[in-house]
Amino acid sequence: MRARRSRAVSLLVTSVVLTGFLIPGADAQPEGGEALSGREAVAVVEPAVAEPAAVEPAAVDLDEIPAEPPVRPRPPAERELFGADCETVIEGSQVTAACQNGYPETDLLRLHVECDRWWDVDADSAAVALAPAGRIELTSRCWKEVRTAWVTHQRP
């Protein structure tokens, strides 16, 4: 992704213009260091603005303006060592989920089946505990076609 130069250029131009307005005000202070106020300040500022030779113009090389820093992507979250690996197979109206727990914690599994027909009741199985290094098959069915099926994981 390429950085946008227009924002950096507009910020630089704005700062140069604002600096141009502030420099005559800085020259308007008397030698004693006390700032003038009211009409005295206006009377002193006007002659300083009338003399453009007193203020050196600022030269800006646009190639020296650094581009905006690239946006760093978030580091990937550390993979959590939990949750059995499950393979779900749908054959007609029958659903089978074969799960194997390769992690050191017990996993509570539930098989959820959503049926395609509006009158067919969706099924959510009871939680089944799968111990570490264990393997299990969960099955469920619909009366007619299955729309989708998935397995959820929960810590005991």
N, C-alpha and C positions, 0 to 999 in steps of 0.2 A: 504494500500500500504506500503510495507516494504522499508525502506531506504537502499541505497546501501552503503556498508561499503568500497568497493574498492576505491572510491574517497577519503574518509577520510583517509584511510590507506596510499594511495599514496601521499597525501598532507603532512601527518605526516612524512613519510620516506624522502620525498624531503627536508622538513625543517630540519630534523636531519642531513642529508648529507651536506646541505649548511652551517649549523652551524658548522659542523666539519671542513669545509674549512675556516671559518672565525675566529675560536678560535686561531689558530697559528698566524694569522695576528695581533690579538689583543695583544698577548704576545710579538710581535716583537717591540712594541713601547718602546723607552727608558724611563728611570725613570723621565726625565724632562717633559714628556708629549708631546714632539714634535714628529711628525710622521716622519719616515725615508722615503727617496724617492730613486728611482733608484737602484743602485747596493748595497747600504747599506741595503735597505729593504730586498733584496734577500739574502744577506749574513746572516742576522739575522733570516729570516724565515726558511731557510734550516735546521739549527740545531734544531729548535723547532719542525719541522716535524720529524726529526730523533729520537726524544725522545717521544715515545708514552706514557710513564708512566706519563709525565707531564700533559697530558690531560685526564680527567676522562671520560670514555665512558658513553654515555647516555643510560639508560635503559627505554624501552617503553613497557608498558603493554597494549596490544591491547584491552583488555576488558574494560579499562578505557576511551577509545576514545569514545566520544559521537557520536551517530548516527546523521545523518543530520536531522534537524528539519522537522517535517511533513509539507507537503504543505497544507495550509488552503484553503478550497474552498471559492470562493467568496460568500459573503452574498447575499441571493436572493434580487433582486430589489423590492422596495416597490411596491405593486400592485397599479396601477394607477386606480383611480375611474372614469373610462370613458369607454364608449363602450357598446352598447346594447347587450344583449344575444340573439343570433339568432339560430334558428333550420331550416336547409335547407332540404327539401324533394324533391326527384326526382321521378316522376311517368311517365314513358314513355318519352314523349317529353316535358312534363310540369314540371316547377320548381316553388316551393313555398317556401318562406323564411318567417317564423313567428318570429318577433323580439319584444322584450320588453326591455325598457330602465329603469333600476332600479337605475340610477345614477342622480345626481343633475344638469347635463349639457345636453344641447341639442346635439343630435348625428345626423350627416348627413350620411345616409345609401345609398349604391349603391349595386344592385344585378348584378353580373357578371355571364354569362352563356357561356360555351364553348361547341359548338356542335361537335358531333363525326364525321360527314361527312365533307370532305374537301370543298364541295360546299355550305354547310349550313353556313349562316352568324352568327357569334358569337354576343351575345347581352350584352350591358352594359347599365343599366338603368340610368336615371337622378337621381341626389341626392334628397333624400326625408328626410326632417327634422323630427326627432322623439323627442318630448319633454320629459322631465323627467316624469317618471311613465307612459309613453305612450306605446301603443301596436300598431303594424302595420303588414300587410301582403304584401309582394312584390312578384309578379309573373312575369314569363317570359317563353318563350318556344323556341324550335327549330323545324324545319320541321320534322326531324327524331329524332334519339337518341341524348341524352345529354351525353357528356363526363364528365364534372364536372361543379360545380356551387359553388360560394362563395359570401360572403357579405363583403364589406369594410366599414370602419368607418372613419369619418373625423370630426374635430371640425369646427363649423361654423365660 
